[in-house]
């Protein structure tokens, strides 16, 4: 089992950047595929990005590709989402996720098992 705690959300103007971090508990962090989902007001949860256990494979939603970068540090049990060129439509609660058996490319069509509590990102126009 793994527990996830997000940080780094906030208010930013359109075109700006934010960096989200997720701290994971547990001694088997490097075994998990990690990633991020988000939920905008009045909408369902949607996939954002995922990264393999080694960090060698990443997968992004088309809406964030080229603007967001997911990375991980297995020595520190952390995963990071660097968000650049933010748009008002990126406003959402962002959730850190983990799953031991779901490949990054499958995150767009399946729910990962573990979820953090979420952190709010608001992009003003």
C-alpha positions in Angstrom: 0.0 0.0 0.0 1.1 3.6 -0.7 0.0 6.9 0.7 0.3 10.0 -1.5 0.5 13.7 -0.5 0.5 16.5 -3.1 1.9 20.0 -2.7 2.6 23.0 -4.9 -0.8 24.1 -6.1 -1.9 27.7 -6.2 -3.0 30.6 -8.3 -1.1 31.6 -11.5 -1.8 33.8 -14.5 -2.3 32.3 -17.9 1.1 31.6 -19.5 2.7 31.0 -16.2 4.2 27.9 -14.6 3.6 25.8 -11.5 5.4 22.7 -10.2 3.4 20.1 -8.3 5.1 17.5 -6.1 3.9 14.3 -4.6 5.5 12.6 -1.7 4.8 8.8 -1.4 5.2 6.6 1.6 6.3 3.0 1.5 9.5 1.2 0.8 8.4 -0.1 -2.6 7.9 3.3 -4.3 10.2 2.3 -7.2 7.8 -0.6 -8.1 4.9 1.8 -8.8 3.9 3.5 -12.0 3.1 7.1 -10.9 1.1 9.8 -12.5 -1.5 12.6 -12.3 -5.2 13.0 -12.9 -7.2 16.2 -12.6 -10.8 17.3 -12.1 -12.1 20.6 -13.3 -15.2 22.2 -11.7 -18.3 20.4 -12.9 -16.4 17.8 -14.9 -15.2 14.3 -14.4 -11.7 13.2 -13.5 -9.3 13.1 -16.5 -5.9 11.6 -17.1 -2.9 14.1 -17.2 0.4 12.2 -17.2 2.0 8.9 -16.1 5.6 7.7 -15.7 7.0 4.2 -15.5 8.7 2.8 -12.4 12.1 3.5 -13.9 11.2 6.9 -15.3 12.2 5.7 -18.7 8.7 5.9 -20.2 6.2 8.7 -19.9 2.7 9.3 -21.3 0.6 12.4 -21.6 -2.9 13.5 -22.4 -3.0 15.4 -25.7 -4.3 18.5 -23.9 -1.0 18.9 -21.9 1.5 17.3 -24.3 4.4 19.7 -24.9 3.5 21.9 -21.9 3.6 19.5 -18.9 6.5 17.2 -17.8 6.3 14.4 -15.4 9.4 13.1 -13.6 10.3 11.0 -10.5 13.1 10.6 -8.0 13.0 7.0 -6.6 15.6 7.8 -4.0 13.4 10.5 -2.5 10.0 8.8 -3.2 8.7 11.8 -5.1 7.0 12.5 -8.4 6.8 15.9 -9.9 4.6 17.6 -12.5 6.1 20.6 -14.1 3.4 22.7 -15.8 4.3 25.4 -18.2 2.3 27.7 -20.5 -0.7 27.2 -18.3 -4.2 28.0 -19.6 -7.4 28.8 -17.8 -8.7 25.4 -18.9 -6.0 23.8 -16.8 -7.8 25.0 -13.7 -8.6 21.9 -11.6 -7.9 19.8 -8.6 -4.8 17.8 -9.4 -4.4 14.3 -7.9 -1.2 12.2 -7.6 -1.7 8.6 -8.4 0.0 5.2 -8.1 -0.5 1.8 -9.4 1.8 -1.2 -9.4 0.4 -3.0 -12.5 -1.1 -0.4 -14.8 1.3 0.6 -17.6 1.6 4.3 -18.3 0.0 4.0 -21.7 -3.1 2.5 -20.1 -3.7 5.3 -17.7 -5.8 7.2 -20.2 -8.4 4.4 -20.2 -8.2 3.0 -16.6 -8.2 4.3 -13.1 -5.1 3.8 -11.0 -5.5 2.2 -7.6 -4.2 4.9 -5.3 -5.1 8.5 -5.1 -3.8 11.5 -3.1 -6.1 14.1 -1.5 -5.6 16.6 -4.4 -4.2 20.1 -4.7 -6.0 23.0 -6.3 -4.5 24.7 -9.4 -6.2 27.9 -10.6 -5.2 29.7 -13.8 -6.5 33.2 -14.2 -7.0 34.7 -17.7 
